[in-house]
């Protein structure tokens, strides 16, 4: 909470110097209600250590991605005695790393060697766009000596696939497709956990300190569950389809009249969400197939009925 100025007294220029904010920014925060007005002493406006602490809080929340409007709500809750400790703990829990991997640095020469000397500037640019590589500030684009690798495992997989004969453009295309599907799974998992787990911690107003602390503890407990579930389901699916593919190639099992053949079809995301909401992700493909078959049968029956009616009209006596 903001108290009356005490201890060290700052002029606005001094406050700007110590906080890193500009004088103009400090005045803008005062106008928005984010920063209390200074104490008037004679002809001078005097700020205190509490103002400096508030500016640092604002800067920290801005760095975490909060808007000024949401920061104002949080600070009002703080001033009302509800505290920010739990909220900032929750933010730190969500913003923290969600993997045990540590980013590594790789030189352009090492990158070329791992990919057999093939990754030209276009391939590197695409890897940067996908986030597989990150440019290190201060280097001239096109003349980089090194890159940051956020996920060494992901780069290792790409290198293994390339050594196995998969072209780099195909690897990039596959990663884009996989990322879209994984992001859909992540969004669904978060919707599910928010509805059934986190709903009690959040309401129409900023959470209390205790609510936020409880939510942070839940994040710590639930964070690994999605990955464990995906790992298990991916292993199950890979085993199933690998067995089917092997049997087909060995001629042990032939596809049955097209029932096991599949084609990729792009459907609107809203359509898929509606279907998955009705029957679940695991039954979405089967539901769409059955719905299409039912529609095809219904149209065939309508056509047969129409043909029958036309024949009956022709056979009627004059």
C-alpha positions in Angstrom: 0.0 0.0 0.0 1.1 3.6 -0.6 1.8 5.6 2.5 2.7 9.2 3.0 6.2 10.1 1.8 8.7 9.3 4.5 12.4 8.7 4.6 14.1 9.5 1.3 12.4 12.3 -0.6 12.7 12.4 -4.4 12.0 15.1 -6.9 10.4 13.8 -10.1 13.7 13.9 -11.9 15.3 11.9 -9.2 12.5 9.4 -9.2 12.8 9.0 -13.0 16.6 8.4 -12.6 16.2 5.7 -9.9 13.2 3.9 -11.5 14.3 4.0 -15.2 11.0 5.6 -16.2 10.8 9.0 -17.9 9.3 12.1 -16.3 6.6 12.0 -18.9 5.8 8.3 -18.1 5.6 9.1 -14.4 3.1 11.9 -15.0 1.1 9.6 -17.3 0.9 6.9 -14.6 -0.4 9.6 -12.2 -3.1 10.7 -14.6 -4.2 7.0 -15.1 -4.4 6.4 -11.4 -1.5 3.9 -11.4 0.7 6.1 -9.2 -0.5 8.2 -6.3 0.1 12.0 -6.5 3.2 13.3 -4.7 3.1 15.2 -1.5 3.2 18.9 -1.9 5.9 20.6 0.3 5.9 24.3 -0.3 6.4 24.8 -4.0 7.9 21.3 -4.6 6.3 17.9 -5.3 8.0 15.2 -3.2 8.0 11.5 -3.9 8.9 8.7 -1.5 10.4 5.2 -1.6 6.8 3.8 -1.9 6.5 5.6 -5.2 9.7 4.1 -6.4 8.6 0.6 -5.4 5.3 1.2 -7.2 7.1 2.1 -10.4 9.2 -1.0 -10.2 6.1 -3.1 -9.7 4.5 -1.5 -12.8 7.7 -2.2 -14.9 7.8 -5.8 -13.7 4.2 -6.4 -14.7 4.6 -4.7 -18.0 7.6 -7.0 -18.7 5.3 -10.0 -17.9 2.9 -8.9 -20.6 0.2 -7.2 -18.6 -1.7 -4.2 -20.0 -1.9 -0.9 -18.1 -5.6 -1.5 -17.5 -5.0 -4.9 -15.9 -2.1 -3.5 -13.9 -4.4 -0.9 -12.5 -6.8 -3.6 -11.3 -4.1 -5.6 -9.7 -2.6 -2.5 -8.0 -6.1 -1.5 -6.7 -6.4 -5.0 -5.2 -3.0 -4.5 -3.6 -4.0 -1.1 -2.2 -7.3 -2.7 -0.9 -5.1 -5.1 1.1 -5.5 -8.2 -1.0 -1.8 -8.5 -1.9 0.1 -9.1 -5.0 2.4 -11.9 -3.8 0.1 -14.7 -4.9 -0.6 -13.1 -8.2 3.0 -12.6 -9.0 3.8 -16.1 -7.9 1.1 -17.4 -10.3 2.5 -15.3 -13.1 6.0 -16.6 -12.4 4.8 -20.2 -12.4 3.1 -19.8 -15.8 5.9 -17.7 -17.3 8.6 -20.2 -16.1 10.0 -23.0 -18.3 7.6 -25.8 -19.1 10.4 -28.1 -20.1 13.6 -29.4 -18.6 15.5 -28.6 -21.7 18.1 -25.8 -21.7 18.8 -23.6 -24.7 22.3 -24.1 -26.3 24.4 -22.1 -28.7 25.4 -23.5 -32.1 27.7 -22.0 -34.6 26.9 -21.8 -38.3 29.7 -24.2 -39.0 28.3 -26.8 -36.5 24.9 -26.3 -38.0 26.1 -26.9 -41.5 28.0 -30.0 -40.4 25.0 -31.5 -38.6 22.9 -31.1 -41.8 25.5 -32.3 -44.2 26.4 -28.8 -45.4 22.9 -28.4 -46.9 21.1 -25.7 -44.8 21.4 -22.6 -47.0 20.3 -19.2 -45.9 16.7 -19.9 -47.0 16.5 -23.0 -44.8 18.1 -21.2 -41.9 15.6 -18.3 -42.2 12.8 -20.8 -42.2 14.2 -22.4 -39.0 14.3 -19.0 -37.4 10.7 -18.3 -38.5 9.6 -21.6 -36.9 11.6 -20.8 -33.7 13.9 -23.8 -34.1 16.7 -21.3 -34.2 16.9 -17.8 -32.7 19.1 -15.1 -33.9 21.6 -13.7 -31.3 21.3 -9.9 -31.0 24.2 -7.9 -32.5 24.9 -10.1 -35.4 24.3 -9.0 -39.0 21.4 -11.0 -40.7 22.9 -13.4 -43.3 26.4 -13.2 -41.6 25.5 -14.9 -38.3 28.3 -16.8 -36.6 26.0 -18.5 -34.1 22.4 -19.1 -33.2 20.5 -20.0 -30.0 18.7 -23.4 -30.0 15.7 -23.2 -27.6 15.0 -27.0 -28.0 18.2 -29.1 -28.7 15.9 -32.2 -28.9 13.8 -30.7 -31.7 16.9 -29.8 -33.7 18.4 -33.3 -33.1 15.2 -34.8 -34.5 15.4 -32.6 -37.6 19.0 -33.6 -38.1 18.2 -37.4 -37.7 15.3 -37.1 -40.2 17.5 -35.3 -42.7 20.2 -37.9 -42.4 17.5 -40.6 -43.0 16.8 -38.9 -46.3 13.9 -36.5 -45.5 14.4 -33.2 -47.4 14.6 -30.0 -45.3 11.4 -28.4 -46.8 9.4 -31.6 -45.9 10.7 -31.5 -42.3 9.6 -27.8 -42.1 6.2 -28.6 -43.5 5.7 -31.5 -41.1 6.7 -29.3 -38.1 4.2 -26.7 -39.1 1.4 -29.3 -39.4 2.5 -31.0 -36.1 2.6 -27.6 -34.3 -0.9 -26.7 -35.3 -2.2 -30.1 -34.0 -0.3 -29.9 -30.8 -1.4 -26.3 -30.2 -5.0 -27.5 -30.6 -4.4 -30.3 -28.0 -2.8 -27.8 -25.6 -5.8 -25.4 -26.0 -8.3 -28.2 -25.3 -6.4 -29.3 -22.3 -6.2 -25.8 -20.8 -10.0 -25.3 -21.5 -10.7 -28.6 -19.8 -8.5 -27.8 -16.7 -9.8 -24.3 -16.5 -13.4 -25.4 -16.5 -13.0 -28.3 -14.0 -10.0 -27.2 -11.9 -9.2 -23.5 -12.0 -12.7 -22.2 -12.2 -13.0 -22.0 -8.4 -9.8 -19.8 -8.3 -11.0 -17.2 -10.7 -14.1 -15.0 -10.9 -15.1 -11.8 -12.5 -12.5 -9.9 -10.5 -8.8 -10.3 -10.0 -8.0 -13.3 -7.7 -7.2 -12.8 -4.1 -3.7 -13.6 -2.8 -4.9 -16.9 -1.5 -6.7 -17.8 -4.8 -3.7 -17.0 -6.9 -1.4 -19.0 -4.6 -3.8 -22.0 -4.9 -3.8 -21.6 -8.7 0.0 -21.5 -8.8 0.1 -24.8 -6.8 -2.3 -26.4 -9.2 -0.2 -25.3 -12.2 2.8 -27.0 -10.6 0.8 -30.2 -10.2 -1.0 -30.3 -13.5 1.8 -29.0 -15.8 3.4 -32.4 -16.4 0.0 -34.2 -16.9 -0.6 -33.0 -20.4 2.8 -34.1 -21.6 2.5 -37.5 -19.9 -1.0 -38.1 -21.5 0.3 -37.1 -24.9 3.3 -39.3 -24.6 1.2 -42.3 -23.7 -1.4 -41.7 -26.4 1.3 -41.0 -29.0 3.1 -44.3 -28.1 -0.2 -46.2 -28.4 -1.1 -44.7 -31.7 2.4 -45.1 -33.2 2.4 -48.8 -32.2 -1.0 -49.3 -33.8 -0.3 -47.6 -37.1 3.3 -48.9 -37.4 1.9 -52.5 -37.1 -0.7 -51.8 -39.7 1.8 -50.3 -42.1 4.3 -53.1 -41.6 1.6 -55.8 -42.3 0.5 -54.0 -45.4 4.0 -53.7 -46.8 4.7 -57.4 -46.0 1.4 -58.4 -47.6 0.2 -60.0 -44.4 -2.9 -57.8 -44.2 -4.6 -56.0 -47.1 -6.9 -53.0 -46.7 -10.5 -54.0 -46.6 -12.5 -52.5 -49.5 -11.2 -49.0 -48.8 -12.4 -48.9 -45.1 -8.9 -48.5 -43.8 -7.7 -46.1 -46.5 -7.6 -42.4 -45.5 -7.2 -39.0 -47.1 -6.3 -35.8 -45.5 -9.1 -33.2 -45.6 -8.9 -29.6 -44.3 -12.0 -28.7 -42.2 -12.7 -25.4 -40.6 -11.4 -25.2 -37.0 -14.9 -24.2 -35.8 -16.4 -27.3 -37.3 -13.8 -29.5 -35.7 -14.4 -27.8 -32.3 -18.1 -28.4 -32.6 -17.6 -32.1 -33.4 -15.1 -32.6 -30.7 -17.4 -30.9 -28.2 -20.1 -33.4 -29.2 -18.2 -36.6 -29.2 -14.7 -35.9 -28.0 -11.4 -35.7 -29.9 -10.9 -39.4 -30.1 -14.2 -40.0 -31.9 -14.2 -36.9 -34.1 -13.0 -38.7 -37.3 -15.4 -41.6 -36.8 -18.3 -39.1 -36.3 -17.6 -37.2 -39.4 -17.2 -40.4 -41.5 -20.5 -41.8 -40.2 -22.3 -38.4 -40.7 -21.0 -38.3 -44.3 -22.1 -41.9 -44.9 -25.6 -41.2 -43.4 -26.0 -38.2 -45.7 -24.9 -40.2 -48.7 -27.4 -43.0 -47.9 -30.2 -40.4 -47.3 -29.5 -38.8 -50.7 -29.5 -42.2 -52.4 -32.8 -43.1 -50.8 -34.3 -39.8 -51.9 -33.1 -40.4 -55.4 -34.6 -43.9 -55.4 -37.9 -42.5 -54.1 -37.9 -39.8 -56.8 -37.2 -42.3 -59.5 -40.0 -44.5 -58.2 -42.4 -41.6 -58.2 -41.5 -40.7 -61.8 -42.1 -44.2 -62.9 -45.4 -44.4 -61.2 -46.6 -41.2 -63.0 -45.6 -42.6 -66.4 -47.4 -45.9 -65.8 -50.7 -44.3 -64.7 -53.5 -45.0 -67.3 -54.6 -42.0 -69.5 
